[in-house]
Amino acid sequence: MMLIVNGEEQVVEAMTLAEVLAALDFEGDWLATAVNGDLVPRDARERHIVKTGDRIEVLSPMQGG
């Protein structure tokens, strides 16, 4: 299925957001995720079904000051 991940088209064989993250080698409990502008909490990623064309943002916290 074709998804937009962090602004880039990706073709991924996945049904859930958790599977997308694994397929694209995003790891870590510290990641923040959003699908189509809606925050998806870490504990909901296994249940969140993705659809062709979904816009997924994967964010990591920034350090510094």
Backbone as a printed PyTorch tensor [residue, N CA C, xyz], in Angstrom:
tensor([[[ 0.8370, -1.1640,  0.0000],
         [ 0.0000,  0.0000,  0.0000],
         [ 0.8870,  1.2340,  0.0000]],

        [[ 0.4060,  2.3000, -0.5940],
         [ 1.1680,  3.5440, -0.6770],
         [ 0.7380,  4.4610,  0.4700]],

        [[ 1.7420,  4.9300,  1.2170],
         [ 1.5320,  5.8520,  2.3210],
         [ 2.4640,  7.0400,  2.1460]],

        [[ 2.1470,  8.1360,  2.7800],
         [ 3.0410,  9.2950,  2.8290],
         [ 3.6140,  9.3140,  4.2510]],

        [[ 4.9130,  9.0610,  4.3670],
         [ 5.5630,  9.0040,  5.6780],
         [ 6.5810, 10.1330,  5.7500]],

        [[ 6.3590, 11.0330,  6.6790],
         [ 7.2300, 12.2060,  6.8460],
         [ 7.4300, 12.9340,  5.5170]],

        [[ 6.3440, 13.0360,  4.7470],
         [ 6.3600, 13.7960,  3.5060],
         [ 6.8530, 13.0460,  2.2830]],

        [[ 7.2310, 11.7690,  2.4390],
         [ 7.7310, 10.9820,  1.3040],
         [ 6.8350,  9.7780,  1.0510]],

        [[ 6.5900,  9.4870, -0.2290],
         [ 5.8040,  8.3000, -0.5650],
         [ 6.5870,  7.0480, -0.2120]],

        [[ 5.8980,  6.1130,  0.4160],
         [ 6.4770,  4.8230,  0.7780],
         [ 5.4830,  3.7370,  0.3920]],

        [[ 5.9910,  2.6400, -0.1270],
         [ 5.1470,  1.4750, -0.3890],
         [ 5.4870,  0.4420,  0.6730]],

        [[ 4.4810,  0.0590,  1.4570],
         [ 4.6920, -0.8110,  2.6100],
         [ 3.5920, -1.8690,  2.6410]],

        [[ 3.9810, -3.0760,  2.9630],
         [ 3.0090, -4.1440,  3.1920],
         [ 2.7250, -4.1700,  4.6870]],

        [[ 1.6860, -3.5120,  5.1120],
         [ 1.3540, -3.4280,  6.5240],
         [-0.1240, -3.1410,  6.6760]],

        [[-0.6640, -3.5650,  7.8050],
         [-2.0680, -3.3030,  8.1000],
         [-2.2300, -2.2910,  9.2210]],

        [[-1.2640, -2.2660, 10.1490],
         [-1.3790, -1.3820, 11.3050],
         [-0.2220, -0.3810, 11.3300]],

        [[-0.4030,  0.6650, 12.1230],
         [ 0.6560,  1.6440, 12.2700],
         [ 1.9130,  1.0050, 12.8540]],

        [[ 1.7620,  0.0990, 13.7960],
         [ 2.9180, -0.5860, 14.3810],
         [ 3.6890, -1.3540, 13.3070]],

        [[ 2.9830, -2.0030, 12.3890],
         [ 3.6360, -2.7430, 11.3060],
         [ 4.3570, -1.7940, 10.3480]],

        [[ 3.7830, -0.6350, 10.0890],
         [ 4.4420,  0.3670,  9.2360],
         [ 5.7580,  0.7870,  9.8680]],

        [[ 5.7150,  1.1110, 11.1620],
         [ 6.9250,  1.5520, 11.8520],
         [ 8.0090,  0.4750, 11.8020]],

        [[ 7.6290, -0.7720, 12.0250],
         [ 8.6040, -1.8660, 11.9810],
         [ 9.1690, -2.0410, 10.5780]],

        [[ 8.3140, -1.9770,  9.5710],
         [ 8.7580, -2.1700,  8.1870],
         [ 9.7280, -1.0790,  7.7430]],

        [[ 9.5680,  0.1190,  8.2900],
         [10.4260,  1.2440,  7.9040],
         [11.5550,  1.4870,  8.9110]],

        [[11.7560,  0.5250,  9.8170],
         [12.8510,  0.5590, 10.8000],
         [12.7920,  1.7420, 11.7590]],

        [[11.5900,  2.1720, 12.1070],
         [11.4360,  3.1650, 13.1660],
         [11.3110,  2.3840, 14.4640]],

        [[12.2050,  2.6380, 15.3950],
         [12.1850,  1.9160, 16.6590],
         [12.2680,  2.8880, 17.8180]],

        [[11.7500,  2.4880, 18.9420],
         [11.8700,  3.2700, 20.1590],
         [10.5320,  3.6820, 20.7190]],

        [[10.4220,  3.5800, 22.0320],
         [ 9.1880,  3.9710, 22.7110],
         [ 9.0410,  5.4770, 22.7750]],

        [[10.0830,  6.2030, 22.4480],
         [10.1010,  7.6550, 22.5490],
         [ 9.5260,  8.3380, 21.3120]],

        [[ 9.1670,  7.5870, 20.2810],
         [ 8.6160,  8.1750, 19.0660],
         [ 7.2040,  8.7050, 19.2920]],

        [[ 6.8800,  9.7880, 18.6270],
         [ 5.5090, 10.2880, 18.5860],
         [ 4.9850, 10.0470, 17.1730]],

        [[ 3.7290,  9.6220, 17.0630],
         [ 3.1660,  9.3200, 15.7490],
         [ 1.8210, 10.0080, 15.5630]],

        [[ 1.5890, 10.3900, 14.3060],
         [ 0.2960, 10.9760, 13.9370],
         [-0.0960, 10.4150, 12.5720]],

        [[-1.3770, 10.1910, 12.3880],
         [-1.9100,  9.7320, 11.1080],
         [-2.9760, 10.7340, 10.6890]],

        [[-2.7740, 11.3070,  9.5130],
         [-3.6970, 12.3100,  8.9790],
         [-3.9440, 13.4390,  9.9800]],

        [[-2.8800, 13.8220, 10.6950],
         [-2.9560, 14.9360, 11.6180],
         [-3.4440, 14.5990, 13.0110]],

        [[-3.8380, 13.3500, 13.2440],
         [-4.3280, 12.9470, 14.5710],
         [-3.2650, 12.1340, 15.2950]],

        [[-2.9400, 12.5390, 16.5270],
         [-1.9690, 11.8270, 17.3320],
         [-2.4370, 10.4000, 17.5820]],

        [[-1.5030,  9.4500, 17.4270],
         [-1.8000,  8.0510, 17.7400],
         [-0.8680,  7.6450, 18.8790]],

        [[-1.4030,  7.4520, 20.0850],
         [-0.5660,  7.0760, 21.2130],
         [ 0.1190,  5.7220, 20.9840]],

        [[ 1.2470,  5.5470, 21.6540],
         [ 2.0390,  4.3180, 21.4990],
         [ 1.1990,  3.0660, 21.7200]],

        [[ 0.3520,  3.0700, 22.7620],
         [-0.4200,  1.8600, 23.0690],
         [-1.5590,  1.6080, 22.0810]],

        [[-1.8170,  2.5230, 21.1500],
         [-2.8710,  2.3420, 20.1460],
         [-2.3190,  1.9480, 18.7760]],

        [[-1.0170,  1.9360, 18.6030],
         [-0.4290,  1.6740, 17.2840],
         [-0.7240,  0.2790, 16.7500]],

        [[-0.8120, -0.7100, 17.6330],
         [-1.1170, -2.0850, 17.2020],
         [-2.5460, -2.2040, 16.6730]],

        [[-3.4260, -1.3450, 17.1440],
         [-4.8450, -1.3890, 16.7500],
         [-5.1850, -0.4190, 15.6360]],

        [[-4.2970,  0.5460, 15.3620],
         [-4.6130,  1.5830, 14.3780],
         [-4.3870,  1.0560, 12.9580]],

        [[-5.4660,  0.8340, 12.2280],
         [-5.4140,  0.3260, 10.8570],
         [-5.0840,  1.4800,  9.9160]],

        [[-4.1000,  1.2660,  9.0370],
         [-3.7430,  2.2890,  8.0490],
         [-4.3960,  1.9640,  6.7160]],

        [[-4.6200,  3.0300,  5.9300],
         [-5.2540,  2.8860,  4.6140],
         [-4.3780,  3.5550,  3.5620]],

        [[-4.4740,  3.0920,  2.3450],
         [-3.7230,  3.6920,  1.2440],
         [-3.9420,  5.1980,  1.2250]],

        [[-2.8430,  5.9330,  1.1070],
         [-2.9080,  7.3860,  1.0440],
         [-2.8080,  8.0870,  2.3820]],

        [[-2.8230,  7.3170,  3.4930],
         [-2.6930,  7.9560,  4.8040],
         [-1.3870,  8.7270,  4.8810]],

        [[-1.4330,  9.8510,  5.5980],
         [-0.2480, 10.6800,  5.8540],
         [ 0.2140, 10.4000,  7.2820]],

        [[ 1.3840,  9.8280,  7.3980],
         [ 1.9250,  9.4350,  8.6950],
         [ 3.1220, 10.3180,  9.0100]],

        [[ 3.1270, 10.8550, 10.2210],
         [ 4.2740, 11.6200, 10.7070],
         [ 4.8800, 10.8700, 11.8800]],

        [[ 6.1910, 10.6930, 11.8240],
         [ 6.9160, 10.0490, 12.9060],
         [ 7.9100, 11.0820, 13.4180]],

        [[ 7.7650, 11.4450, 14.6850],
         [ 8.5820, 12.5080, 15.2540],
         [ 9.3940, 11.9820, 16.4360]],

        [[10.5860, 12.5320, 16.5930],
         [11.4020, 12.2140, 17.7530],
         [11.6310, 13.5030, 18.5220]],

        [[11.7790, 13.4010, 19.8480],
         [11.9920, 14.6090, 20.6300],
         [13.3210, 15.2650, 20.2870]],

        [[13.3210, 16.5860, 20.3550],
         [14.5530, 17.3370, 20.0880],
         [15.2330, 17.6690, 21.4070]],

        [[16.5440, 17.6710, 21.3730],
         [17.3040, 18.0240, 22.5560],
         [18.0250, 19.3390, 22.3240]],

        [[18.4020, 19.9370, 23.3950],
         [19.1280, 21.1820, 23.2700],
         [18.3600, 22.3160, 23.9300]],

        [[18.9010, 23.4890, 23.7710],
         [18.1870, 24.5740, 24.4280],
         [18.6170, 25.9220, 23.9380]]])
